Amino acid sequence: MARIYQAATLGEAQVRIALVRDRGRADLLACRVDSWGMAHGDTLWFITRNRHDATAIAYFCDEGLAQLKVCFVDARGEVGWRREHRMKGRLG
């Protein structure tokens, strides 16, 4: 389950993520969920305020610095990896 904590600095992050609007540029299509229990795999994200609850600590940055490009979508049926990526399976 993807419970993501937003790191304040690059040094404390496990992954650098760029949020993109264009699905064609995204590596991953993800959907935010409202509760901890609804988070699932790499694609359904719960953003937690508690670092100790997180399965991944992310620093959000521009595309040039990012290891992963994510586009948030509204429908759960649209989520998924758009291409093979080395981060697959490491967020949840």
Summary of the structure (lengths in Angstrom):
residues: 92
radius of gyration: 12.0
end to end distance: 4.1
largest distance: 34.1
contacts: 267
relative contact order: 0.38
helix: 16%
strand: 36%
